[in-house]
Amino acid sequence: MKKISIVILLIITLQSFAQKATNDCQPFVTGEFVLKGDPDILIIRSENFQVEWDKKQMTTSWYKIKWLNNCTYTSTMIKTDNPSEAIMKGMPVIVEILETTKDGYKYKISIPEFQVEDFGFIEQVNK
């Protein structure tokens, strides 16, 4: 009986952590963001679209956003004026929000077409 109680307590604890992580992503669905360590790239995201403006290179890229769940979305470039990024046009990128803080989130991007993964941190600008 004691083992069953411990297992039930463990399941409840794990569920509460999983729910907390899912709920923490909501503040980052829309807003203005910058890449940590590179404030020259401004990201403005609505629920269905995202614009990335590179202040240093003076280029802009537009993306269609499709949320797969509370913390994962695909980002597909629909237009860019940056020739070095044009290869990404029409290619879906999977973005997973891994951890959240009050200031932003740690993410993982996956580009299945190139079998590439990368990690980073996004900071929210206007809270």
N, C-alpha and C positions, 0 to 999 in steps of 0.2 A: 504494500500500500504506500509506503514511504517513497519507493522508486517512482510510482505513478504520479505522486504529488510533485516530485522534482521535475519529471518530464513535462507535466502540464505547466508548471511555473516557467520552465525554460521556453516552451512554445509561446506562451503569452508574452514573455519578455522579448523574444525575437520578432514576434508580430508587431509589437509596439515600436521597435526600432525601424522595421521595414516601413511602417506607415509614416513615421516621422520623416524619413528620408524622402518619401514620395511627396508629402505635403510641403517640404522645404523648397521644392522646385518651382512652385507656382509664382513666387515673386519675380522669377527670371524669365517668364514666358514672353513678356513684353518689356520694353524700356530701352535705355541708352547705356552702352557698355564700352569698355576699353580693354585691350589685352594687357594683362599685367606685364610690366617691363617694356611695353611699347604703346605709350599713350597717343601716338600719332595715328593709330587706327581706331576710328570711332565706328561703333556698331549700333545701328538703330533698328530695333525689331518690333514688329507688330505680331499679332498671332499667326498671320499667314505669309508675311514678307519680311525680308531683312535687307538693309542697305549697309554696306561697309565702305567707309570713306577713308582713304589713306592720305592724310594731310601732307606727309613728306613727299610722296610721289604724285600727289594731286590726281589720284585716280579713284573711281567709284565702281563698285560691283553690286548687282542686285540679285537677290535669291528668293526663291519660293520656299516657304517653310511648311512642312507637314508634320504635326505632332503625332508620334506613334503611341506614346503613353505620357504620363506626367513628367517624366525626366528624360525622354529620348525623342529626338526629331530628325527628320532628313532635311538637308539644305541643298537645293539644286540651283546652281547659277543659271540665271536667265539672260543676263546681260553684263558686260564689263567693258570699260574703256582702258583696261590694263592688258596690253598684248601678252605679257608673260603669264597671265591667268586665263587667257582665252581657251586653253586646252580643257579647262574644267567646265565649260559651258555644257549644260544638259546632264552633267554627271552627278548623281546623288552622293552626298557625304552624310554619314550617320554621326550625329552628335549625341553623346550621352553625358548628362550631368551626373558626376560621380559623388561629389560632396558639396554642400552649401555652407556658407558662412553669412553673417549679416551684411558683408560687403560684396559678395560675389560667389562664384562657384568654380570648382575644379572640373574640367571636362576631358573627355576622350573623343577624338574624331577618328573615324574609320572611312577609308576610301576603298571600297571593295574592288573597284576596277583596277587599282594599282596595288592592292594588298598592302596598304599603308595604314599605320596607326600613329597618332601623336597625342600628347597630353599638354594641358596648359591651364591657365587660370584667367577667368574673366572677372573684371570688377564692374559693378554697377555704378553709373555716373550720377544720375538723378534719381534719388530714392523718394 
